[in-house]
Amino acid sequence: SSGINAEYGKQEIEVECLSSTVTLASIAPFLASSSMEDVVDMLVANDMVDNMYKLIEGIWVRLFKCHGDDFNESLLEKLVSIKKQKDWKNIEYEYLDRLIVHGLSDENCSQFVRLLKNCSRLVSKSSGKICSFGSVYKSPSEFKDEIFLKNNDELFRIDDPEYANPSFILSTTAMKGDNPDSFQMRCRVSSEKPLHSDSLPKLHFALERSCKDDRWSIMPITWCGKPTCDQNRTTWNWGYMWFPSRLDPHDMFKGKDELINWDIYFGQSSSYRYRFVSFSV
């Protein structure tokens, strides 16, 4: 579909190849499987998993949530075979280099990332382009207010001369009433001239967190499900992230996927800053 966006003064085109509705699925179905190999098989069989990032993030969340899982060289070779069969692009090294693992108590998450980073058949330093939605980071309270509590548009450009003309707009639709499933993230394109969908990149979205020591991390959102909150709308949960701090999950609104009680989670610090990033896939 297309239209004219008065704010940006450009033709707006929603492009299917962008997966215009951003995947925010629940990891719940993959937590009960008996082995990591079963988890990989289930992820690959899921229609929503259409690039290496979503597959890697599903494994990462499983390792994050379930202690005792092991990711080894044999499973790494399985990923190489899957990537070749699916004809997926490599993962960007920068993504893995910044994928958050510090603060996680299970060494398997770190081992998993190390194995990936050393595998040139899965990772390269030129396959993806990182882009930010605007130059201003949001504090935890600003992120909660602007992303969770109201409808919001974020304008950004792909950091690649090939896509210099179109602007990409990430739109978030706030939760309606007490229904977490009504929250949506969509991506659309704004351009001064007609575009062909096959000329645009497919994008994968994640969250970037910066700390006061200039250290910033990639935080996956694909398997976090939909954000939800308590009845007062003061405490918000998004998968393993809490804004501002953890609350009893029984006090939160629940969508169709219920609410996973994470043993490990990330709360907030006043020094944290957030923005969305994306990688071409």
N, C-alpha and C positions, 0 to 999 in steps of 0.2 A: 504494500500500500504506500501511497505517497501523499504529500501535502505541502503547504507552505508554512514554515515556522516563522512567525512575525518577529520573535525575539532575536533570532539569528539571521533573518532575512535570506534564507536559503531554502532550496527545495529539500524536503525531508523524504527519505525513502527507507522503509523498513526492509531489511535484506535478510532473506532466509538463511543465507550462508553464514550469517553472524550468530546463528542460534539465538534469535532476537530475544527469547525469554531465557534468561540466565539460569542454568541448572542449580537448584538449591534442594538437593535430595537428602533423605535420611540415610544414615549409615546403618540403621537398625538391622536390616535384613542380613548384613554381612558380619554381624557381631556373634551370631549363634553358631556359625559354621565351625566344624571341629578342627580344621587345619588351615594354615595359610594358603596352601595350594588350592583348597576349596574356595577360599575367598577370592583368589585371583580368577578362577574359573567363573565364579558368579559375577564378578565385575565385568569380565569380558563379554559375558552373555547378556549383560544389561544394555538395552538400546541407548540409554543416556550416556554410556561411556563411549565416546566417539573420538577420543584423542589420548595421547600418553599422559597428559597432565591429570585427567580425571582418573585414570587407572592408578597412577602413582599416588594420588591423593587418597584414594580409597584404601590402598595398602597402608599409607602413612597413618590414617585415622585409626585403622584396625590395630596397628602397632601401638599407637598412642593410647587407645582405650583398653586393650587386652594385654596384660602383662604375661610374659612367658612365651609369646609368639617368637618365632625365629625366621629371619629372612636370610637365605644362604645363596651360595653360588649357583646351585641348581635352579632356584627360582629366578635368579637373574637371567640365566639362559632361557628360561621359559618366557620372560618378558621380551627378550631379544627376538624370539620366534614369533611372538604375538605381534610385535611392532612390524616385522617384515610381512607377515600375513595380512595385516590390516592396512599396510602402506601408510602408516602414520609418520609424522615428522618427529625428529629428535626433540628432546627436551632441552631448553636453554640452560646452559651451565649456571648462569647467574641466578636463575630461579632456584636450583638446588643448593647453590652456595649460600643462599639467604633463607632457605626453607627452615622454619623455626624448629630447633631441636634442643637448644639450651633451656634448662629448667624442667626438661622431661626426665622422669626418674628411670625410665627403661632404656638401657643402652642399645636395645635393638633398633630404636628409631635412628640413632646416630649411625649404627652399623649399616642400616638400610641406605641411608643417604650417601655414606662413604662408598659403598659398592656401586651405586648408580653413577656418582661423579667420576669414577675411574673407568667407566665403560663407554668407550668412544662409539660403540654401536647404538647406544641409546641417547647419548648426550653430545652436544656440540656447542661451540661458543658463537655461532652465527645463525642458528636455525630460527630463533625467535627474537622479537623486538619488544622491549618493554616500553610502556607508555603510561603516563599518569593522568588522572582526571583532575586537571588543574594543578597549580603550583602550591596551593595552600593545604597544609596538613590540618586535620581536625583533631581537637582534643577529645577525650572520651565523652565529655558532656556535649560537645558540639556534634560529634558523630551520632550520639543517641538522639539528639534533638532534630538533626537535619536528615538522617537516614531512616530512623525508626518511627519518629513521631509525625512526620509530614511527607507529602510527596515532594520529590526533589529531582532536579536535572543536573548532571555534571558533564561539562564539555571538555573534550580532550582531543588530541591529535596523535596519530601514529608517528613514532620516531623513525620514519623511513621515508626517503624522498619519493619512493614509488607511490606512497599514499599521502602526499603532501596536501592535496586539494581538499578532500572531504574531511569534515569534522565528525566525530563520533560522540553520541550523547548517551550516557547511561542514566536511565530513569528508574527511580525507586517509587513504588506505590505503598504508602503506609498501611499497616494492618488496620482493617475495618472492624470496629466493635471488639468482640472477644474472639475473633477468628484468625489465628496466626497464618492459616493457609491463604489468606487474602493478600498477604505481602507479596510483591512481585518486583523483580529486577528485569529490565529490558534494555536492549541496546538498539539504537537506530542511527541512521546516517544523515548528515546534513551537508548538502553540496550546492555549489553555484551552477553546476551543469549536470546534465543527465549522467547517470552511472549505470554500469552493468554489474549485476550481482557477482558474476564470475571474476570480476576484476578486483574484488575487495577481499581482505583477509578474513579468515575465521579467527575469532578471538576467544581466549580463555581468561577468566577473571579470578583474581585473588585479592586479598587485603594485605596492605603493607603497613607495618608498625615501626615507627621510629622512636628511639629512646634518647634521653638527654646526652648520652655519651656518643651520639652519632651512629650508633649501631642500629640497623634496621633489618627487619625480618619479614619474610613472606609467610602469611597465615592463610592456609587453604580454607575456602568457604563452600566448595562443591557439595560436601557431605555433611554440612552443618544443619541442614533443614532450614525451616523458616524462623526468623527471630520471633520471640514471644516475650511476654512481660507479666508482672503481677497486676492485680486489679487496680492498683493505684498508678500504674504506669511509671513507676520510679525505678524499678529494677528490671533490666532486660537480659535475656539469655539468647545467645546465638551459638549453638553447638557447644564447643569447649570454651567459649568466651562469655564473660559476665560483665555487665555495665550497671553499676560500678563494682559490685561485689556479689559473691554467691548468696543465693537464697534457697530455701527449701523448695525443690522442684514441685512439690505438691501445691505450692502457693501460686504456680504459674498457669496461665491459660494454655490449653493443650490443643494442638491440631490433630489431624488424622494420623500423623506419625508418632503421636504422644511426645514425651520428652525424655531424652536419655540422661540418666544420672551419671555424669562423667566423674570418674575417680580423680582424674587430674584435670585441672582447668586453669585458665588465665583470667585473673582479675585485672583491675585497672590501677594505674599510677598517674598522678597529675603530670608526670613528665612524658607520658606516652602521646604519640600523635599518629593519626591514621589517614590513609587515603587508599583508594582502589587502584590497582594496576592490572594490566592485561598483557598477555603474550599471544603472538600469532601462532596458529597450530596447523 
